[in-house]
Amino acid sequence: MVERISWQGTIIVGAGVSGILLSLHLANRGENVLLVDQQGLGGGQTGHCHGYIHRGYIYERITKAEIELLARGAAWWEAAVGHSLDERFRSVLGFDTHEVKDSVTMSWADAGLATGEAAPNPFSYEQSAMTVDEWSMTPVQVLEREWNKQPLKPSTVTARIAQLQPHDGGATAIAQTPQGNFSLTGDRWIITAGTESTSLIPRGSPSSVLGSRMSFMVVARSQSLYPDTFCLRTSAARGMFGCSRELRGQRYSLISNYVSFGRDVDHGIARWSWLQDIQHTLARSLPHLWEDPEALWGVYRAPKAEVNDGSMAVPSGTAWETSNQVYIFSPGKLTTAPALVEDFIGKLPLHEGTPASNDGESLGRYSPLSWLPELWTQIPLVSRFALFGAERGDHLVEARHRIGVLQ
């Protein structure tokens, strides 16, 4: 017989940046919160993202309201980092031509976005470069520090939520765990599970506002000279951005571009196409990295859940009540997540209650959530030829010779 557990409080599904911040906010205002995720704390999109904090410079068109939202989010991340930002991790932007740079910087000045000259220009193909008030950090590290310093924390359980059924006074779902399945009932649910959220949206809800796309991230280990945080806005090269990490004295970069695919595209074909696209940008703009004989390379999928109705430059967040006390929350961008969480919490009624189990059993025998490493640290690294130049068949761009794995 399936155990039945009732949680009198708020159940949050998804322990990425949104779920963590939502659960901490609610717990610190005295609510009983249960945070549920099938992997762990800081997984999913939060664990595979680059950690680039946007202020609006990469967008062709942006409103004052969007700039203010990005600024609010960026201010939270900067405060959470807790120390003066290393100038190495300030972003350098490259431009195809001086004319493009002049045009764009004029629009930035009108929007109140400051810039500085980058001298010398670190890019090979781009004719000019500027420093901007964007930067990078490691989201999981920042969130773990925030979690540890909070006096009131949510309860957690490692489980996959399925078959969510709303009813009067909340909803009930099946929680699938390594220790066995149980029925979980809560009188308020917040679904913030990224690309998994659509599978939990109750039937008849406006799920079409949530979209998902698939992209990829290159991991490069190299000591060659190129910016630690950079962004190329060049349309011909489909753009490119990168953020650095350090591990055991080695320098790694997470590099991606603006190319993405629908969720139903064959993953092998998408991966091959994406690698073909980004290698040309790497070779022409960052030849020191591309030609480094000691560099090691890897790639992983980076699916994203976003809301964008086409009317906004910045992928917008969303929060709505699908049925009685069942909410869907999506932050849109890592940068804006803290600001949108605060806005959502401010509109959410205070919920009082105590956790209880209908049959006297507790959640204690089920595994709590633990912190996950960033995904890039688990990716096998190979030579450039093995990743970009291997013989391609039906499976496409499979590395044949592994010569290094992050431990």
C-alpha positions, 0 to 999 in steps of 0.5 A: 500500500502506498504511504500517504503523507500530507504537508500542511504548508507549501511544497516547492517542486524544483531546487534550482535558483528559483526553488532555492530562493522561493523556499528560503524566502517562505521559510524565513517568513515563518512558513512550513516549506518542503522543497522537492527535486529529483536530483539535488540542490542547484541542479538542472538549468542552474547547474549547467548555466554559465553564470553570466550576469546580464545588464542589457548590453547583449540585446538589440532592443531593450526597455527601461523597465527591462534594464531596471529589472536586470539591475535589480537582479544583478544587484542581488547577485553582486551583494550575495557574492559578498566581496569586490568583484575581480576585474578579470571577471568583468565582461569584454564585448567585441564588435565586428566593426567600429560603426556597429560599436558606435551605433550600439554604444550610443543606444546604451548611453541613452539607456544609462548603460556605461562602457569603457574601452578594452585595450588592447582588443583581445579578439582576433576578428572583431575590430573593436572591444569594450568593457561593460558592467556585466560579469560572471560568477558560480551560481551554485556556490553563491546559492549554497552560501545563501542557504548555509547562512539562513537560520530558517531552512525548508525541509527537503526530500529527493523525489520525482513528482508525477501525476499532480492532481489538483483538488479542493484545498490543494493538490496530490501527487506521486513522489517517486524516490529510491526508497519507494513511492508515496502519495504527497498531498499539499495545500499549496504547490509552487512548480518551478522545475524548469523544462520539467514544469510543463509535465506537471501543469494541470490539464486545461491550464495555459501551458503554452506560455512556457517554452523550452529550447535546447542549446549546448555548452563547450568546456575548454581547459586552457591557459592561453590568453583570452578574456575570462568573461566575454561576449560577441554580439556579431550576428554573422558569427551567431554571437558567442559568450564565455565565463571562466571557472577555476579548479585545482589551479586549472582554468576552464571556460564555459562557452556558448552562443545564441543558437538553439533548437526545439526540444524535439530535434534529434540530439545528435544532429543538433549537437553536430550542427551546433559544434560546426557553428561555434567552431568557426567563431572560436577559430576566427575570434579566439585563435589563441584558445583554438590553436592551443595544443594543450587545450582540452575540450568537452560539450554538454546539452543545456536545455532551457525553459523560458517565457518570451512572447516576442514583445520583450528583449529579455526573456520574461519570467512568469508566475500564475495560479493554474488552479486552486493553490497550484502555481507555476513560476519561471524566472526567465533568466538567471540574472532576473531570478532574485528580483522576480522571486521577491515580486512573486513572494510579495503577492503570495498570501502568508500560509500558516500550518504545521507539517503532519503525516496522515498515518503518523509516518514522517519524511525522515526515511526518505533522502533529503536533498544535497548539493550537486556539483556544476555539470561541467565538472563531470564532463569528459575532456578530449582533444580538439580533434576528438571533439570537433574533427572526429569521423562522423557517422549516424551518431555524429561527433562522438569523441573517440579518444578520451585523454582527460576527465575532471575528477 
